[in-house]
Structures are given as C-alpha cells and as structure tokens.
Amino acid sequence: MKKISAFIFLIIVSNICVANKVEPYPLDYFAMRDVIQRVSLSPDGTRLALLKTPSKKGNPILEVYYTNDLTKKPLRVNADPMEITNYYWVSNSNIVMSFRQKVRDQIEGFNQGVYEGLIGKLDVEKESLRKFKEVNPGVASTLPQKPEKIILSFRPEGVASPDPRFRPLSYYEFDLKSGQKKLVMRGNIKHFNVRFDEDGNPVFANGFDVANGEFVYYVREPGQSEWEEIY
C-alpha cells in the first residue's frame, strides 16, 4: 500500500512540474551578490547600516536607518564611479568606508591587480563623505577608544619575503580629522600579520618560520615588546 501511495505521489509531483514548466535557474543567478549584506548597529544602537545591491549589475550602496523608526527614508550613499567594498562604525555618527575601482585592464607589476582602493569617512549627521588619498589601505583596527583614529595596514614596496603570500604589512595610526598618519610598527616575515586591541596595542601575530617551514602564532601583553610563541 505504501509503495502504491509513493508511486501516486510521484505522478502528482511530475504533473505539477510539467504543468508549471519548471525551468532550472540560469547560471548567472548563482554569481549574483547578496541583495542585503554586512548589517550592523552603531555603537549606541541608534542607527543601523547595511549594504544593499539594488540591481543585478549594480554596485552596493550604503543605507543608514534610525532604529527607532525603520520606516523612515534612510540615508543612501554610493561611491560612483568607485564601488563600496566594506564599512566600519568608528563612532555613533561616523563610518569609515572602503572603496575600489578598476584602474587597469592588465596586471603590470607583482601582485598589483587591476583594482586600486581608497577609504573615506562618512559623517552621518552632516550627510557628508570625505575620501582620503591613501592607496590600497586595509583597516586593521577601528580603535573604539579613539573615535577619530583608526589603524591602517599597507603592503610596502620592496620588502623581501620568501613567499609572496607572506609579505609583511606596515601599520599606521590614521587621524580621520587631519588625514595624517604615523607609523605604529613595521611587520616582518616572523610577524607579518598583526592584530590590535581596542586601545591600539599589538596583541596577536602570526608569521612564518622559514628555517622550519612552519606557521607560528604569537601573543604579547599590552605595553610589552617581546612576543610569546603560543602555537
């Protein structure tokens, strides 16, 4: 009896599929970006930001809502002709944004790529966006205890490394008001990737031991200068 029921069920499902002319999704559907991504609250919880891709071929735009009234029209920001790739709350009303733009059709140098990136600061209250001149920075820390400063990472040119995957980063404290930066520390093959605490102290690093061919992980206490191997 169960076998007959299953057989009848398959016939019904088949007829429904034929009647509705079910077609597989086109391949390009699987390459589409998420419509909504990177949703986050401001530190005080009064604002909600997200990246929205409004169309199939469009670039993401940043939308900022007030959490006490999500029906209110949001602040919308795009970076045309650049593309927004990420954003970070640095205070209750300021957001640091990362952008990129295609600037060349072919890779001309080592690990150069066809894109170049910038960062900018969005003042949500004034609805103003300021872009900075630094090229291809990474945001290493938003420094929650210093609302007007962040730590940026850069891959310096001409730094020796036995493997291009392990090129050391240099880290700078960047002032969002003045646009000036000062060196925090230079990475090396032993500590080529560093993480910082909320006060800007380097507390975690990983590197590569060339002699033994091993990845090594390190920690250090705030205020100390020596790294301790942990793994």
C-alpha positions in Angstrom: 0.0 0.0 0.0 2.9 2.4 0.9 4.6 1.6 -2.4 1.4 2.5 -4.3 1.0 5.8 -2.4 4.6 6.8 -3.1 4.0 6.0 -6.8 0.9 8.1 -6.9 2.7 10.9 -5.2 5.5 10.9 -7.8 2.9 11.0 -10.6 1.2 14.1 -9.0 4.5 15.9 -8.5 5.6 15.2 -12.1 2.3 16.5 -13.4 2.6 19.7 -11.4 6.2 20.3 -12.7 5.1 19.7 -16.3 2.1 22.0 -15.9 4.1 24.8 -14.5 7.0 24.3 -16.9 9.6 24.3 -14.2 13.0 25.5 -15.6 16.4 25.5 -13.8 17.8 28.8 -12.7 20.1 30.5 -15.2 23.8 30.0 -14.3 24.3 33.8 -13.7 21.8 33.7 -10.8 24.4 31.8 -8.8 27.0 34.5 -9.4 24.8 37.3 -8.1 25.7 39.2 -5.0 23.6 39.1 -1.9 21.0 41.9 -2.0 21.5 42.7 1.7 24.8 42.2 3.4 27.0 43.5 6.3 24.2 44.7 8.6 25.5 46.3 11.7 24.4 48.7 14.5 26.2 51.9 15.6 27.9 51.6 19.0 25.0 53.2 20.8 22.4 51.2 18.9 20.5 54.2 17.5 21.4 53.6 13.8 21.5 50.6 11.6 23.7 50.4 8.5 23.8 47.8 5.7 25.0 47.4 2.1 22.3 46.8 -0.5 22.8 45.8 -4.1 19.8 47.3 -5.8 20.1 45.6 -9.2 21.6 42.6 -10.9 24.5 44.6 -12.4 24.6 47.4 -9.8 27.2 48.1 -7.2 26.4 48.1 -3.5 25.1 51.3 -1.8 25.2 52.0 1.9 21.9 52.6 3.7 21.7 54.0 7.2 18.4 53.8 9.2 17.3 55.1 12.6 16.4 52.1 14.8 13.5 53.8 16.5 11.8 54.3 13.1 12.8 51.8 10.4 10.1 53.1 8.1 11.8 56.5 7.7 13.7 57.1 4.5 17.3 56.0 5.1 20.4 57.9 4.2 21.8 56.4 1.0 25.4 56.7 -0.1 27.1 55.4 -3.3 30.7 55.8 -4.4 30.2 56.1 -8.1 32.4 55.6 -10.1 34.0 53.6 -7.3 32.5 50.5 -5.6 31.9 50.2 -1.8 33.5 47.0 -0.6 33.1 47.4 3.2 32.4 49.8 6.0 33.1 50.2 9.8 31.4 52.2 12.5 34.1 54.3 14.2 31.7 56.3 16.4 27.9 56.8 16.8 27.7 59.1 13.8 30.9 58.3 11.7 31.5 55.4 9.4 34.8 54.6 7.6 34.1 53.1 4.2 36.4 51.1 1.8 36.2 51.6 -1.9 37.8 50.1 -5.0 37.9 51.0 -8.7 39.2 49.2 -11.8 42.1 51.3 -13.0 43.9 49.0 -15.4 43.0 46.0 -17.7 46.1 44.0 -17.1 48.4 43.3 -14.1 51.5 45.4 -14.7 53.5 44.6 -11.5 53.9 42.0 -8.8 50.6 41.2 -7.1 49.3 44.6 -8.4 45.9 43.6 -9.6 43.6 45.6 -11.8 41.8 47.4 -8.9 43.0 50.2 -6.5 41.3 51.1 -3.3 40.7 54.1 -1.1 39.0 54.8 2.2 36.6 57.6 3.2 34.8 58.9 6.3 31.0 59.3 6.2 29.6 61.8 8.7 26.0 60.5 9.1 24.7 63.6 10.8 26.1 66.1 8.2 25.5 63.6 5.4 29.0 64.3 4.0 31.6 61.9 2.6 35.3 62.6 2.6 37.7 60.4 0.6 41.4 60.2 1.6 44.4 59.9 -0.7 46.0 56.7 0.8 46.0 54.0 -1.9 45.1 50.4 -1.1 44.9 50.6 2.7 43.5 47.9 4.9 41.6 48.7 8.1 43.4 46.8 10.8 41.5 48.3 13.8 38.8 50.9 14.3 40.2 51.8 17.7 36.9 52.1 19.7 38.6 54.1 22.4 39.8 56.7 19.9 36.7 57.7 17.8 38.7 60.0 15.4 41.5 57.5 14.7 41.9 54.1 13.1 44.8 51.8 12.3 45.6 51.2 8.6 47.7 48.5 7.1 49.8 48.7 3.9 51.9 46.3 1.9 55.2 48.3 1.5 57.0 48.0 -1.8 60.4 46.4 -2.0 60.1 44.4 1.3 61.8 41.0 0.9 59.8 37.8 1.6 60.5 34.2 0.6 56.8 33.8 -0.4 54.5 36.5 -1.8 51.7 35.2 0.4 53.6 36.3 3.5 54.6 39.8 2.5 54.8 41.8 5.8 52.4 44.6 6.5 53.2 48.0 7.9 50.7 49.6 10.3 49.9 53.3 10.8 47.6 55.2 13.2 45.5 57.4 10.9 43.8 60.6 12.0 40.3 60.9 10.4 40.3 64.7 11.1 43.6 65.7 9.7 44.2 62.9 7.2 47.7 62.4 8.6 49.2 59.0 9.6 52.1 57.9 11.9 53.9 54.6 11.9 52.9 52.2 14.6 55.0 49.2 13.6 56.5 47.5 10.6 55.8 43.9 10.1 58.4 41.3 9.2 58.3 37.7 7.9 58.2 36.5 11.5 55.2 38.7 12.4 53.7 39.6 9.0 50.1 39.8 10.2 49.3 41.7 13.5 46.0 42.3 15.4 45.4 45.0 17.8 43.2 45.5 20.9 40.7 48.4 21.3 43.5 50.7 22.6 45.8 50.0 19.6 48.2 47.7 21.4 49.5 44.8 19.1 48.5 41.7 21.0 48.4 38.9 18.4 50.5 38.0 15.4 51.2 35.1 13.1 54.2 34.6 10.9 56.3 32.0 9.0 59.4 30.2 10.3 61.5 30.0 7.1 64.0 27.6 8.6 61.4 25.0 9.7 58.7 25.8 7.2 56.1 26.3 9.9 53.4 28.8 10.6 53.8 30.3 14.1 51.3 32.2 16.3 52.3 34.7 18.9 50.8 36.9 21.7 52.1 39.7 23.8 50.8 41.7 26.7 49.9 45.4 26.2 52.9 47.5 27.0 55.4 44.7 26.3 57.8 44.5 23.4 58.5 40.8 23.3 56.3 38.2 21.6 55.5 34.9 23.1 55.0 31.8 20.9 51.8 30.0 21.6 51.4 27.6 18.7 
